[in-house]
Structure formats: structure tokens, C-alpha cells
Amino acid sequence: MKGKRILSILMMVCMLLSLVPAISVSAAETVEWKYTVGVGISQIKDAECKKKNAITVKLKFTDNSEETKFLENTDSKNRPATATFKSTRAPWTLNGVELENSTKDSLWMYTIWIKVSRVGSSAASEYVLLHYPGTPNDFTSGKSIDQDDEGKPNYSVSFDAKR
């Protein structure tokens, strides 16, 4: 008798649960991500770019879309030059970054990195790229980007940001 009672209660709970509407995936909240692109400037003489809004940063995604901003703080070797993006594109769809110099004032890049965090989250940012155009332990190494001297006007890094 006790078994039949437990079974009937269990069946009733299952029937009631089937009446609860399920939340569809499309109704989920859109997640916004914060991408910070940083460029460590080489310590060689005149490595920094003194011109404002001279260096553009393009984030490239797997659907062939791009987001573009200007790199800020390119005039100082003492702090990284950065550009911050906010996007609903997920980090695992990011597959490249390109830096382009539109002037004749060179920028010597020692390192390029991208950190990603979820907007509104207390979790720390995660690196999805840490790239050295020069030698990792030599702060005076690197590559230049400019329109006339030793370097090319742009520098690209392709990668696969896995989930």
C-alpha cells in the first residue's frame, strides 16, 4: 500500500512538472564582453608614436566582421598603449587582431595582448592573446609599424581563441 502511494505521488509530481513552461534559449539575456587590446612599447630610442589617433586596432571575428578603435597612450614607453572594446561577440569567435599606422611616426611594439572579461562580472579578465613581435626577454626588441621607415604600415596576428 505504501509503495502505491509513493508511486502515485511521484506520478502526480511528474504531471505537474510537465505543466511548467520551459524558458527558451532565445529568451536568454544577451551577454556583453569587454576586450582590452594592449601594446607594450619597446624601450629603444624613439619607439613611441607621438601622433594622436595614428594607430588603429581592428579586432577580427570568425564571421568576417571587424571592430575598430584608435590605440591610446602611444606616446609613452612607461605604460602600455590600449584600446577597449565592448561587444556582444563571444571571445571564442575572435580570430585575429591588426594594428595599422596611418602616419610616418613609427611605433615599435614589444608585445601585443588581448584580455577579455564579461561586462558586469566580478571574475578577472582572461588573456586570449599574448604575442611578442620581438624577443620575449629583450625589452629593446620588437617590430615597428609606420608609413616610410623600416617597418610595414600594419601588423596582424591570427589565432584561435578556444572556448
Residue pairs with C-beta under 8 A, 6 or more apart in sequence:
30 88
31 88
31 90
31 118
31 119
32 86
32 87
32 88
32 118
32 119
32 120
33 86
33 87
33 88
33 89
33 90
33 91
33 116
33 117
33 118
33 119
34 84
34 85
34 86
34 116
34 117
34 118
34 119
34 125
35 59
35 84
35 85
35 86
35 87
35 91
35 94
35 114
35 115
35 116
36 82
36 83
36 84
36 85
36 114
36 115
36 116
36 125
37 57
37 59
37 71
37 82
37 83
37 84
37 85
37 97
37 112
37 113
37 114
38 80
38 81
38 82
38 111
38 112
38 113
38 114
38 115
39 55
39 71
39 74
39 80
39 81
39 82
39 99
39 107
39 109
39 111
39 112
40 80
40 109
40 110
40 111
40 112
40 113
41 47
41 48
41 74
41 76
41 77
41 80
41 81
41 107
41 108
41 109
41 110
42 77
42 108
42 109
42 110
42 134
42 139
42 140
42 141
42 142
43 77
43 110
43 139
43 140
44 108
44 140
44 142
46 106
47 77
47 106
47 107
47 108
47 142
47 144
48 74
48 75
48 76
48 77
48 107
48 108
49 55
49 74
49 75
49 101
49 103
49 105
49 106
49 107
50 74
50 75
50 105
51 74
51 103
51 105
52 75
53 70
54 70
54 74
54 101
54 102
54 103
54 105
54 107
55 70
55 71
55 74
55 81
55 99
55 100
55 101
55 102
55 107
55 145
56 68
56 69
56 70
56 71
56 99
56 100
56 102
57 68
57 69
57 70
57 71
57 83
57 97
57 98
57 99
58 66
58 67
58 68
58 97
58 98
58 99
58 100
59 66
59 67
59 68
59 85
59 87
59 94
59 96
59 97
59 114
60 66
60 94
60 95
60 96
60 97
60 98
60 158
61 67
61 89
61 93
61 94
61 95
62 93
62 94
62 95
63 93
65 89
67 85
67 87
67 89
69 83
69 84
69 85
70 83
71 81
71 82
71 83
71 99
72 81
72 82
72 83
73 79
73 80
73 81
73 82
74 81
74 107
81 107
86 119
91 116
91 126
91 128
91 161
91 163
92 161
92 162
92 163
93 161
94 114
94 116
94 128
94 161
95 158
95 159
95 160
95 161
96 156
96 157
96 158
96 159
97 112
97 114
97 129
97 156
97 157
98 154
98 155
98 156
98 157
99 107
99 109
99 112
99 145
99 154
99 155
99 156
100 145
100 153
100 154
100 155
101 107
101 145
101 146
101 147
101 151
101 153
101 154
102 147
102 153
103 146
103 147
104 146
104 147
104 148
104 149
105 146
106 144
106 145
106 146
106 149
106 150
106 151
107 144
107 145
107 146
108 142
108 143
108 144
109 133
109 134
109 142
109 143
109 144
109 145
109 155
110 132
110 133
110 134
110 139
110 141
110 142
111 130
111 131
111 132
111 133
111 134
111 136
111 142
112 129
112 131
112 132
112 133
112 155
112 157
113 127
113 129
113 130
113 131
114 127
114 128
114 129
115 125
115 126
115 127
115 128
116 125
116 126
116 128
116 161
117 123
117 124
117 125
117 126
128 159
128 161
129 157
129 159
129 161
131 157
131 159
133 142
133 143
133 155
134 141
134 142
134 143
135 141
143 151
143 155
144 150
144 151
145 151
145 152
145 153
145 154
145 155
146 153
147 153
